[in-house]
């Protein structure tokens, strides 16, 4: 829990962004949502989206006066989440925009089952983690190494394959690849069972922070592959991991991937609008769960392309377009 000075400072920043008090009208009209039963698919428990999703579910329960708190699922990640959304096992999911774009490209342009977005959430930073004492300093030097590419059905695995291809590597040919989630990857690296692992998530990520407390780590610089990868897949953006993150001495060039909060197109418009509005009003408590949530901003949140906004989300953004 932050100290009072830090909390006041955060409130001042959020007021300046126009995000506090946005749902003052919700309690009076929330009775119509009382019986809504929602399931939110997030990601690994050690990642930022599970923490943010748990806080968000509580905000929705309170502000919308839901009789039942939304269920928060820990999942493998984006591919798993899209499957849950498509099958109806989840009503809302966090998903990397590259994974969503790949699925949309496989659907007819007017497919009614295509997911819709409520908001762009914060951007994930790609991490390629090795021990600080390792001789590995670039993706090309992963040849022959023992590498975790992320859990099965995860967005991490999806982006790891693209990064390796940009470096001229194939996981099934050029390395000893395994598929482990963030927790298992960190443990395996600390125990010397793997040489490196991929992760895409909030900066900082709890699981990587905990690992850095046990073992000095290095993040691989991705300068050589950022340009070619963005040329092929413009949904990515260059990013920088600041010096001091996880104890690293120098800034590292990496890759940013947008994350979006997706729903089914059939979600009622009024509920979608209320869910969107509540998320922005709850930003302080989301930021207590993960500091990355401080960057959630309604002016940037419409940047969900190529995923279309849900009509309820559109109503929210139009009403707050100032």
Order of alpha helices (4+ residues) and beta strands (2+ residues): alpha-alpha-beta-alpha-beta-alpha-beta-alpha-beta-beta-beta-alpha-alpha-beta-alpha-beta-alpha-beta-alpha-beta-beta-beta-alpha-alpha-alpha
